[in-house]
Amino acid sequence: MERRLTAILAADVVGYSRLMGIDETGTLAAVNGLRTKLIEPAILQHRGRMVKLLGDGLLAEFASVVNAVACAADIQRAIIRANEGVADTRRIHLRIGINLGDVIVEGGDIFGDGVNVAARLEAIADPGGIAISGSVRDHVGARLDLRFEDRGRQALKNIQQAVHVYAVRFDHPDDTKAPTRETQAADERSIVVLPFTNMSGDPDQEYFSDGLTEDIITDLSKISGLTVIPRNTTFAYKGRPVKIGQIGRELSVRYILQGSVRKSGERVRVSAQMIDADNEDHLWADRYDRDLTDIFAIQDEIAHAIVGQLKIKLRPEEIRAIGNDPTTNVEAYTYYLRGRKFARTMTMSYLTLARRMFAKAIELDPDYARAYAGIADCDSALYIWYAAELPIHEILEMTSKALALDPDLAEAHAARAIALHHDDRDDEADTYFARALELDPNLFEANFHYAHRLFKRGQFEAAILYFERSASLYTDDYVSPVLLAAACRSLGRPVEGRRWASEGAARAERAAEQNPGNAAPVHRAALAYAQIGDRARAVSWITRALAMDPHDVITRYNAVCVHAVLGDTDRAIELLEKLLPNSSFYQIGWFDNDSDLDNIRADPRFITLMQAIAQQ
């Protein structure tokens, strides 16, 4: 039995029984014609898979959430055109529901709650419309030229938890009408939180201003009556000189929240202002000059100020969620933020340092669930990449502590998923990945490591979706773009692959300049240049990385990849022979589907090495 996270599209014909009663033969011919001429080609064009027909409906799945929504919009537009000149009583209309969820795959069919939610969303969609879950809305972000009407959290038949529902609003060539009143009302309560500016005079304090921004976004996202642009889209504007009106138009939001943070010793000054993007009027502004221990109160006050300005009535559970601070100890909080920043570099020294930061946070607050999850993430990375002697059951115990303290903590579910994956328990891991992404679709760790799990198993189309999200969630992430380049090459998309390699090279160079003692961005830049085809830079950068950290297994593995991509077979094999005795089982498993090694796979020496490993 296989489990996977996928985008599920459920569609059904509106009033099928009535249409059949009017003209059985004509209706059947019309429905089959739409399916074969419009629907199935659209699914294929958007790289989806038709799972099955369900009477007058169908079920399809997509590795990409964006492709699923784009496909649904194209289908509905095409049906509108096909209905032109057809009598109203004989027109075919579809309802479509889309959900991102965990499914069980068996014999080509898919089952599970993810499918059930998609079917229930289809049932409540408008005739000719599309209803999507909140997780789908978050994944789409601003990538498509569509509008989304927030319909709040709804109880769906036979679904245990309420689902946040959005209706997709799309224009078609002959539709030039102004947005509906409902759409305008939804836009009235939409906001983007721009990354707060670090005013501390110390670039090392960037972790704090970024952390504050993320937590304000998280708090606002808990309010059902407010549409909040997710972090991945928000942080794309970091450091960019963009005008308020332009941001409003690009993101289709009414309000902008921007601010700054100055942290000095035990004091913090936070300035924030809320601006109407339509006319750039300043609706609200405040400055909080407080003790650092008041940082959580400041976050709550900003959230409540925005709620007050927009006259949103909070539900009791939303009030509790906003006031539920992850820790009451601000020093533990700062250690946690530092640890998260270090952990994302994925080098042995920084992972070890991040683990110490998380451990210090727990020492200061033994009930800090996110810090336990952070330690589990570090230990998993050290275990799989650096063959550290860390029993996997101890890592799982750490995730159990986090979940016991906070069962709804996305970071804890992601940490457990990562540990289960590395214990070769992928079916269980996928359940926890799905729950983590359901709780927080914008969690970097969940997207990044789920993409790794998909890449390792050769599921490149799905891996691309989650690597794209992790790359956009964390603009300093230079690993995802480089792996995106490899995934695109595996799918025969070299142009897209080179574009991602260029992005990876730029990010890695920037990181290498900011952290001159860290070899990780240096060997990633080398690999990116090899993927682009820039031999001189690739060789120069990988030589530099090996000189900086000659014993690091990831540096050495990427050296193999650089020379393999460049076609230097003898050098690649020589480096691989020296690397294998120090490789972890996880890294060896990575060899199977990494296209960076494709140029040396047919070499008899490579085949002999792989056969020797298989016999061990």
C-alpha positions as CSV (number, residue, x, y, z in Angstrom):
1,M,0.0,0.0,0.0
2,E,1.4,3.4,-1.0
3,R,0.5,6.7,0.5
4,R,1.2,10.1,-1.0
5,L,0.3,13.8,-0.7
6,T,-1.5,14.9,-3.8
7,A,-3.9,17.5,-5.2
8,I,-7.3,15.9,-5.8
9,L,-9.8,17.3,-8.3
10,A,-13.4,16.1,-8.1
11,A,-16.0,17.2,-10.7
12,D,-19.7,16.5,-11.2
13,V,-22.4,17.6,-13.7
14,V,-25.0,20.0,-12.2
15,G,-28.6,18.7,-12.5
16,Y,-27.6,15.6,-14.4
17,S,-30.8,13.7,-13.6
18,R,-32.9,16.7,-14.8
19,L,-30.9,16.9,-18.1
20,M,-31.3,13.1,-18.6
21,G,-35.0,13.4,-18.1
22,I,-35.2,16.1,-20.9
23,D,-33.0,14.3,-23.4
24,E,-31.2,11.2,-22.3
25,T,-29.3,10.5,-25.6
26,G,-28.4,14.2,-26.2
27,T,-27.2,14.7,-22.6
28,L,-25.1,11.6,-22.6
29,A,-23.5,12.6,-25.9
30,A,-22.9,16.2,-24.7
31,V,-21.3,15.1,-21.4
32,N,-19.1,12.5,-23.1
33,G,-18.1,15.1,-25.7
34,L,-17.1,17.6,-23.0
35,R,-15.1,14.9,-21.3
36,T,-13.2,13.7,-24.3
37,K,-12.7,17.1,-26.1
38,L,-12.2,19.5,-23.2
39,I,-11.8,17.9,-19.8
40,E,-9.4,15.0,-20.4
41,P,-7.1,17.1,-22.7
42,A,-7.0,19.8,-20.1
43,I,-6.0,17.3,-17.3
44,L,-3.3,15.9,-19.6
45,Q,-2.1,19.4,-20.5
46,H,-1.7,20.4,-16.9
47,R,0.2,17.1,-16.1
48,G,-2.6,15.6,-14.2
49,R,-3.9,12.0,-14.1
50,M,-7.5,10.9,-14.7
51,V,-8.1,8.5,-11.8
52,K,-11.7,7.3,-12.6
53,L,-15.1,8.3,-13.9
54,L,-17.9,8.4,-11.2
55,G,-21.2,8.2,-13.1
56,D,-21.7,11.8,-14.2
57,G,-18.5,13.0,-12.5
58,L,-14.8,12.2,-12.4
59,L,-11.8,12.2,-10.1
60,A,-8.3,13.4,-11.1
61,E,-5.0,14.0,-9.3
62,F,-2.1,16.4,-9.8
63,A,1.4,16.5,-8.4
64,S,1.2,20.3,-8.5
65,V,-1.6,22.2,-6.7
66,V,-1.1,25.1,-9.0
67,N,-1.6,22.9,-12.0
68,A,-4.8,21.5,-10.5
69,V,-6.4,24.9,-9.9
70,A,-5.2,26.2,-13.3
71,C,-6.7,23.1,-15.0
72,A,-10.0,23.6,-13.2
73,A,-10.2,27.2,-14.3
74,D,-9.4,26.3,-17.9
75,I,-12.1,23.6,-17.9
76,Q,-14.8,26.0,-16.6
77,R,-13.8,28.7,-19.1
78,A,-13.9,26.2,-21.9
79,I,-17.4,24.9,-20.8
80,I,-18.7,28.5,-20.8
81,R,-17.6,28.9,-24.4
82,A,-19.0,25.5,-25.3
83,N,-22.4,26.6,-23.9
84,E,-22.7,29.6,-26.2
85,G,-25.7,29.2,-28.4
86,V,-27.1,26.3,-26.4
87,A,-30.5,26.6,-24.9
88,D,-30.4,27.4,-21.1
89,T,-32.3,24.2,-20.3
90,R,-29.7,22.0,-22.1
91,R,-26.4,23.6,-21.0
92,I,-23.9,21.5,-19.2
93,H,-22.4,23.0,-16.0
94,L,-19.8,21.4,-13.7
95,R,-19.1,21.9,-10.1
96,I,-15.4,21.3,-9.2
97,G,-13.8,20.8,-5.8
98,I,-10.0,20.7,-5.1
99,N,-8.2,19.6,-2.0
100,L,-4.6,18.9,-1.1
101,G,-4.5,15.8,1.1
102,D,-3.0,12.4,2.0
103,V,-4.3,9.5,-0.1
104,I,-3.9,5.8,-0.2
105,V,-3.0,4.5,-3.7
106,E,-4.2,1.0,-4.7
107,G,-4.4,-0.4,-8.2
108,G,-4.3,3.1,-9.7
109,D,-7.2,4.3,-7.6
110,I,-7.0,6.7,-4.7
111,F,-8.8,6.7,-1.3
112,G,-8.9,8.5,2.0
113,D,-9.9,11.7,3.7
114,G,-8.1,13.8,1.1
115,V,-10.5,12.4,-1.6
116,N,-13.5,12.7,0.6
117,V,-12.9,16.4,1.3
118,A,-12.5,17.1,-2.4
119,A,-15.8,15.4,-3.1
120,R,-17.5,17.5,-0.3
121,L,-16.0,20.7,-1.7
122,E,-17.3,19.8,-5.1
123,A,-20.8,19.4,-3.6
124,I,-20.8,22.9,-2.2
125,A,-19.2,24.7,-5.2
126,D,-21.4,27.0,-7.3
127,P,-22.7,25.7,-10.6
128,G,-19.9,26.4,-13.1
129,G,-17.6,27.2,-10.1
130,I,-14.7,25.9,-8.2
131,A,-14.4,25.4,-4.4
132,I,-11.0,24.8,-2.9
133,S,-9.7,24.1,0.6
134,G,-7.5,26.6,2.6
135,S,-4.4,24.5,2.0
136,V,-4.9,24.7,-1.7
137,R,-5.4,28.5,-1.5
138,D,-2.1,28.9,0.5
139,H,-0.2,26.8,-2.0
140,V,-1.4,28.8,-5.0
141,G,-0.5,32.1,-3.5
142,A,-0.3,34.8,-6.2
143,R,0.9,32.4,-8.9
144,L,-2.3,32.4,-11.0
145,D,-4.4,35.3,-12.4
146,L,-7.4,34.3,-10.3
147,R,-9.4,35.8,-7.4
148,F,-10.4,33.9,-4.3
149,E,-13.5,34.6,-2.3
150,D,-13.1,33.6,1.4
151,R,-16.2,31.6,2.5
152,G,-14.9,30.9,6.0
153,R,-14.6,27.6,7.8
154,Q,-17.4,25.2,6.9
155,A,-18.6,21.9,8.4
156,L,-18.7,19.4,5.5
157,K,-20.8,16.3,5.6
158,N,-19.0,13.3,7.3
159,I,-15.8,15.3,7.6
160,Q,-14.7,15.5,11.2
161,Q,-12.9,18.9,11.2
162,A,-14.3,22.1,9.7
163,V,-12.5,23.1,6.4
164,H,-11.6,26.6,5.4
165,V,-13.3,27.1,2.0
166,Y,-12.5,29.5,-0.9
167,A,-14.4,30.0,-4.1
168,V,-12.2,30.6,-7.2
169,R,-13.2,33.6,-9.2
170,F,-11.9,33.7,-12.8
171,D,-12.4,35.9,-15.8
172,H,-12.9,34.5,-19.3
173,P,-12.5,36.3,-22.7
174,D,-16.1,37.5,-22.9
175,D,-16.5,38.4,-19.3
176,T,-15.6,42.0,-18.6
177,K,-18.0,42.6,-15.8
178,A,-16.8,44.2,-12.6
179,P,-16.1,41.9,-9.6
180,T,-19.2,40.8,-7.7
181,R,-20.1,42.4,-4.4
182,E,-19.0,39.2,-2.6
183,T,-15.6,39.5,-4.2
184,Q,-15.2,43.1,-3.2
185,A,-16.2,42.2,0.4
186,A,-13.6,39.5,0.5
187,D,-10.9,42.0,-0.8
188,E,-11.9,44.4,1.9
189,R,-10.4,42.0,4.5
190,S,-7.2,41.0,2.8
191,I,-3.7,41.9,4.1
192,V,0.0,41.3,3.4
193,V,2.6,41.6,6.2
194,L,5.8,42.8,4.7
195,P,9.1,41.7,6.3
196,F,9.8,44.0,9.2
197,T,13.1,45.9,8.8
198,N,16.0,45.2,11.1
199,M,17.0,48.6,12.6
200,S,19.4,47.2,15.2
201,G,22.5,48.2,13.3
202,D,23.6,44.5,13.5
203,P,23.0,42.2,10.5
204,D,23.1,39.3,13.0
205,Q,19.8,40.5,14.4
206,E,18.0,39.7,11.2
207,Y,16.8,36.4,12.6
208,F,14.8,38.4,15.2
209,S,13.0,40.8,12.8
210,D,12.2,37.9,10.4
211,G,11.0,35.8,13.3
212,L,8.7,38.5,14.5
213,T,7.3,38.9,11.0
214,E,6.6,35.2,10.7
215,D,4.8,35.1,14.0
216,I,2.6,38.0,13.2
217,I,1.6,36.3,9.9
218,T,0.9,33.1,11.8
219,D,-1.3,34.9,14.3
220,L,-3.3,36.7,11.6
221,S,-3.7,33.5,9.6
222,K,-5.6,32.0,12.5
223,I,-8.5,34.5,11.9
224,S,-11.1,33.0,9.6
225,G,-12.5,36.4,8.5
226,L,-9.2,37.7,7.2
227,T,-7.3,36.7,4.0
228,V,-3.5,36.8,4.8
229,I,-0.9,36.5,2.1
230,P,1.4,33.6,3.1
231,R,5.0,34.0,4.1
232,N,6.4,32.6,0.9
233,T,4.9,35.4,-1.1
234,T,5.6,38.1,1.6
235,F,9.3,37.4,1.9
236,A,9.7,37.7,-1.9
237,Y,9.4,41.4,-1.3
238,K,12.2,41.5,1.3
239,G,14.8,44.2,0.4
240,R,12.9,45.2,-2.8
241,P,12.0,48.9,-3.3
242,V,8.4,48.4,-4.3
243,K,5.6,50.9,-3.9
244,I,2.5,50.2,-1.8
245,G,0.1,50.5,-4.6
246,Q,2.1,48.1,-6.7
247,I,2.2,45.5,-4.0
248,G,-1.6,45.8,-3.6
249,R,-2.2,45.3,-7.3
250,E,0.3,42.4,-7.6
251,L,-1.1,40.5,-4.7
252,S,-4.8,41.7,-5.0
253,V,-4.8,42.8,-1.4
254,R,-6.4,45.8,0.2
255,Y,-4.1,46.4,3.2
256,I,-0.4,46.4,3.8
257,L,1.3,46.0,7.2
258,Q,4.9,47.1,7.4
259,G,7.2,47.9,10.3
260,S,10.6,47.8,11.8
261,V,12.4,46.3,14.8
262,R,15.2,47.7,16.9
263,K,16.5,45.3,19.5
264,S,19.1,46.5,22.0
265,G,20.1,44.6,25.1
266,E,16.9,44.0,27.1
267,R,14.8,46.6,25.2
268,V,13.0,46.3,22.0
269,R,11.3,49.0,19.8
270,V,8.7,47.8,17.3
271,S,7.1,50.3,14.9
272,A,4.1,49.1,12.8
273,Q,1.7,50.8,10.4
274,M,-1.3,49.6,8.4
275,I,-1.8,51.2,5.0
276,D,-4.7,51.1,2.5
277,A,-3.2,50.0,-0.8
278,D,-6.0,51.6,-2.8
279,N,-5.1,55.2,-1.8
280,E,-2.0,54.7,0.3
281,D,-3.7,56.3,3.4
282,H,-2.2,55.4,6.7
283,L,-5.0,53.8,8.7
284,W,-3.2,52.9,11.9
285,A,0.3,53.2,13.3
286,D,1.9,52.6,16.7
287,R,5.3,52.3,18.3
288,Y,6.0,49.9,21.1
289,D,9.0,50.8,23.2
290,R,9.1,48.0,25.8
291,D,11.2,45.5,27.7
292,L,12.1,42.5,25.5
293,T,9.9,40.3,27.7
294,D,6.9,42.1,26.2
295,I,7.5,40.9,22.6
296,F,4.7,38.4,22.7
297,A,2.3,41.0,24.0
298,I,3.4,43.3,21.2
299,Q,2.6,40.7,18.6
300,D,-0.9,40.1,20.2
301,E,-1.6,43.9,20.3
302,I,-0.7,44.3,16.6
303,A,-3.0,41.5,15.7
304,H,-5.9,42.9,17.7
305,A,-5.2,46.4,16.3
306,I,-5.7,45.1,12.8
307,V,-8.8,43.1,13.8
308,G,-10.2,46.3,15.3
309,Q,-9.5,48.4,12.2
310,L,-11.2,45.9,10.0
311,K,-14.1,45.4,12.4
312,I,-13.7,41.6,12.5
313,K,-15.5,39.7,15.3
314,L,-13.2,37.0,16.6
315,R,-14.5,33.7,17.6
316,P,-13.6,32.4,21.1
317,E,-11.2,29.8,19.7
318,E,-9.5,32.5,17.6
319,I,-8.9,34.7,20.6
320,R,-7.4,31.7,22.4
321,A,-5.2,30.8,19.4
322,I,-3.8,34.4,19.0
323,G,-3.1,34.5,22.7
324,N,-1.5,31.1,22.8
325,D,2.2,32.1,22.9
326,P,4.7,29.3,22.1
327,T,6.7,30.1,25.3
328,T,6.5,32.6,28.1
329,N,10.3,33.0,28.2
330,V,11.6,35.5,25.7
331,E,15.2,34.4,26.1
332,A,14.1,30.9,25.1
333,Y,12.4,32.4,22.1
334,T,15.5,34.2,20.9
335,Y,17.6,31.1,21.3
336,Y,14.9,29.2,19.3
337,L,15.0,31.8,16.5
338,R,18.8,31.6,16.3
339,G,18.7,27.9,16.2
340,R,16.2,27.8,13.4
341,K,18.4,30.2,11.4
342,F,21.5,28.0,11.9
343,A,19.6,24.7,11.2
344,R,18.6,25.8,7.7
345,T,22.3,25.8,6.6
346,M,22.4,22.0,6.9
347,T,26.2,21.9,7.5
348,M,27.5,19.7,10.4
349,S,28.9,22.6,12.4
350,Y,25.8,24.8,12.1
351,L,23.5,21.9,12.8
352,T,25.5,21.2,16.0
353,L,25.3,24.8,16.9
354,A,21.6,25.0,16.2
355,R,21.0,21.9,18.4
356,R,22.8,23.8,21.2
357,M,20.5,26.8,20.7
358,F,17.4,24.6,20.9
359,A,18.7,22.8,23.9
360,K,19.4,26.1,25.7
361,A,15.8,27.1,24.8
362,I,14.5,23.9,26.5
363,E,16.7,24.6,29.5
364,L,15.1,28.0,29.9
365,D,11.6,26.6,29.2
366,P,11.2,22.8,29.5
367,D,7.7,23.1,28.0
368,Y,8.8,24.7,24.7
369,A,7.4,22.3,22.1
370,R,9.0,24.0,19.1
371,A,12.5,23.6,20.6
372,Y,12.0,19.8,21.0
373,A,11.0,19.6,17.4
374,G,14.0,21.7,16.4
375,I,16.4,19.2,18.2
376,A,14.7,16.3,16.4
377,D,15.3,18.0,13.0
378,C,18.9,18.6,13.8
379,D,19.5,15.1,15.0
380,S,17.8,13.7,11.9
381,A,20.0,15.7,9.6
382,L,23.2,14.7,11.6
383,Y,22.0,11.1,11.5
384,I,21.3,10.8,7.8
385,W,24.0,13.0,6.3
386,Y,26.9,12.7,8.7
387,A,26.2,9.1,10.1
388,A,26.1,10.5,13.6
389,E,25.6,7.8,16.3
390,L,22.1,8.9,17.2
391,P,19.6,6.1,17.7
392,I,16.5,6.8,15.6
393,H,14.2,5.8,18.5
394,E,15.7,8.7,20.6
395,I,14.9,11.2,17.8
396,L,11.3,9.8,17.6
397,E,11.1,10.2,21.4
398,M,12.0,13.9,21.0
399,T,9.2,14.4,18.5
400,S,6.8,12.6,20.9
401,K,7.7,15.1,23.6
402,A,6.9,18.0,21.2
403,L,3.6,16.5,20.2
404,A,2.6,15.7,23.8
405,L,3.2,19.4,24.6
406,D,1.4,20.7,21.5
407,P,-0.6,18.2,19.5
408,D,-1.4,20.8,16.8
409,L,2.2,22.0,16.3
410,A,3.0,21.7,12.6
411,E,6.8,21.7,13.4
412,A,6.3,18.7,15.6
413,H,4.4,16.7,13.0
414,A,7.1,17.6,10.4
415,A,9.9,16.6,12.7
416,R,8.3,13.2,13.3
417,A,7.7,12.8,9.6
418,I,11.4,13.4,8.9
419,A,12.5,10.9,11.5
420,L,10.1,8.3,10.3
421,H,11.2,8.8,6.7
422,H,14.8,8.2,7.7
423,D,13.7,5.1,9.6
424,D,12.4,3.8,6.3
425,R,8.7,4.1,7.4
426,D,7.5,6.3,4.6
427,D,3.8,5.3,4.9
428,E,3.7,6.6,8.5
429,A,5.9,9.6,7.5
430,D,3.5,10.7,4.8
431,T,0.7,10.9,7.3
432,Y,2.7,13.2,9.5
433,F,3.9,15.3,6.5
434,A,0.3,15.7,5.4
435,R,-0.8,16.8,8.9
436,A,2.1,19.3,9.1
437,L,1.2,20.8,5.8
438,E,-2.5,20.9,6.7
439,L,-1.7,22.8,9.9
440,D,0.8,25.1,8.2
441,P,1.2,24.9,4.4
442,N,3.9,27.6,4.7
443,L,6.2,25.7,7.1
444,F,9.7,25.6,5.4
445,E,10.8,22.3,7.1
446,A,7.7,20.4,6.0
447,N,8.0,21.5,2.4
448,F,11.8,21.1,2.2
449,H,12.0,17.6,3.7
450,Y,8.9,16.3,2.0
451,A,10.4,17.4,-1.3
452,H,13.6,15.5,-0.3
453,R,11.5,12.4,0.4
454,L,9.8,12.7,-3.0
455,F,13.1,13.3,-4.9
456,K,14.8,10.4,-3.3
457,R,12.1,8.1,-4.6
458,G,12.2,9.6,-8.1
459,Q,8.8,11.4,-7.8
460,F,10.2,14.5,-9.4
461,E,7.1,16.3,-10.5
462,A,5.8,16.3,-7.0
463,A,9.2,17.1,-5.6
464,I,9.4,20.2,-7.8
465,L,6.2,21.6,-6.2
466,Y,7.5,21.4,-2.7
467,F,11.1,22.5,-3.5
468,E,9.6,25.6,-5.2
469,R,7.6,26.3,-2.1
470,S,10.7,25.9,0.2
471,A,12.7,28.0,-2.1
472,S,10.1,30.8,-1.9
473,L,9.5,30.4,1.8
474,Y,13.1,31.0,2.7
475,T,14.9,33.3,0.3
476,D,18.3,32.2,1.7
477,D,17.7,28.6,0.8
478,Y,20.2,27.8,-1.9
479,V,19.7,24.0,-1.7
480,S,16.2,23.8,-3.1
481,P,17.0,25.7,-6.4
482,V,20.0,23.3,-7.0
483,L,17.8,20.2,-6.4
484,L,15.1,21.8,-8.6
485,A,17.6,22.0,-11.4
486,A,18.4,18.3,-11.0
487,A,14.6,17.4,-10.9
488,C,13.9,19.4,-14.0
489,R,16.7,17.7,-15.9
490,S,15.3,14.3,-14.9
491,L,12.0,15.3,-16.4
492,G,13.6,16.5,-19.6
493,R,13.1,20.2,-18.9
494,P,16.6,21.6,-19.4
495,V,15.6,25.3,-19.9
496,E,13.7,25.3,-16.6
497,G,16.6,23.4,-15.0
498,R,19.2,26.0,-16.0
499,R,16.9,28.8,-14.7
500,W,16.8,27.2,-11.3
501,A,20.6,26.5,-11.4
502,S,21.2,30.2,-12.1
503,E,19.0,31.0,-9.1
504,G,20.8,28.5,-6.9
505,A,24.2,29.9,-8.0
506,A,23.2,33.5,-7.1
507,R,21.8,32.5,-3.7
508,A,24.8,30.3,-2.9
509,E,27.3,33.0,-3.9
510,R,25.4,35.5,-1.7
511,A,25.5,33.1,1.2
512,A,29.2,32.4,0.7
513,E,29.9,36.1,0.8
514,Q,27.9,36.5,4.0
515,N,29.4,33.4,5.7
516,P,33.0,33.1,4.4
517,G,33.8,30.2,6.7
518,N,30.9,28.0,5.6
519,A,31.7,25.5,2.8
520,A,28.1,24.6,2.1
521,P,27.2,27.4,-0.2
522,V,30.5,27.1,-1.9
523,H,30.0,23.4,-3.0
524,R,26.3,24.2,-3.9
525,A,27.4,27.1,-6.1
526,A,29.9,24.8,-7.8
527,L,27.2,22.3,-8.6
528,A,24.9,25.0,-9.8
529,Y,27.6,26.3,-12.2
530,A,28.2,22.7,-13.4
531,Q,24.5,22.4,-14.2
532,I,24.5,25.7,-16.1
533,G,27.6,24.5,-18.0
534,D,30.1,27.0,-16.7
535,R,33.1,24.6,-16.3
536,A,35.7,27.2,-15.1
537,R,33.6,28.5,-12.2
538,A,32.3,25.0,-11.3
539,V,35.9,23.6,-11.0
540,S,37.1,26.7,-9.2
541,W,34.3,26.7,-6.6
542,I,34.4,22.9,-5.9
543,T,38.2,23.1,-5.5
544,R,37.7,25.9,-3.0
545,A,35.0,23.9,-1.1
546,L,37.2,20.8,-0.8
547,A,40.1,22.9,0.5
548,M,37.7,24.5,3.1
549,D,36.2,21.3,4.4
550,P,37.9,18.2,2.9
551,H,36.2,15.7,5.4
552,D,32.6,16.9,5.0
553,V,30.6,14.1,3.2
554,I,28.2,16.5,1.5
555,T,31.0,18.6,0.1
556,R,32.7,15.4,-1.2
557,Y,29.4,14.0,-2.7
558,N,28.8,17.3,-4.5
559,A,32.4,17.2,-5.8
560,V,31.5,13.8,-7.3
561,C,28.4,15.4,-8.8
562,V,30.2,18.4,-10.2
563,H,32.7,16.3,-12.1
564,A,30.0,13.9,-13.3
565,V,27.9,16.7,-14.7
566,L,30.9,18.2,-16.4
567,G,31.7,14.8,-17.9
568,D,35.0,14.3,-16.0
569,T,34.2,10.6,-15.5
570,D,37.6,9.5,-14.2
571,R,37.7,12.2,-11.5
572,A,34.1,11.6,-10.5
573,I,34.7,7.9,-10.0
574,E,37.9,8.5,-8.1
575,L,36.1,10.8,-5.7
576,L,33.2,8.4,-5.4
577,E,35.5,5.5,-4.5
578,K,37.0,7.6,-1.6
579,L,33.6,8.8,-0.5
580,L,31.7,5.5,-0.2
581,P,33.3,4.2,3.0
582,N,32.1,7.3,4.8
583,S,28.7,7.5,3.3
584,S,25.5,7.0,5.3
585,F,22.9,4.5,4.1
586,Y,20.6,7.5,3.3
587,Q,23.2,9.2,1.1
588,I,23.8,5.9,-0.8
589,G,20.1,5.6,-1.4
590,W,20.2,9.1,-2.9
591,F,22.4,7.8,-5.7
592,D,19.5,6.0,-7.4
593,N,17.6,8.9,-8.7
594,D,20.1,11.8,-8.7
595,S,20.4,12.9,-12.3
596,D,23.7,14.6,-11.4
597,L,25.2,11.1,-11.6
598,D,23.6,10.2,-14.9
599,N,26.8,10.7,-17.0
600,I,28.7,8.0,-15.0
601,R,26.0,5.4,-14.5
602,A,27.0,3.4,-17.5
603,D,30.7,3.3,-16.5
604,P,31.7,-0.3,-15.5
605,R,33.5,1.1,-12.4
606,F,30.3,2.8,-11.2
607,I,28.3,-0.3,-11.8
608,T,30.8,-2.4,-9.8
609,L,30.7,0.0,-6.9
610,M,26.9,-0.1,-6.8
611,Q,26.9,-3.9,-6.9
612,A,29.4,-4.0,-4.1
613,I,27.1,-1.7,-2.0
614,A,24.1,-3.8,-2.8
615,Q,25.8,-7.0,-1.5
616,Q,26.8,-5.4,1.8
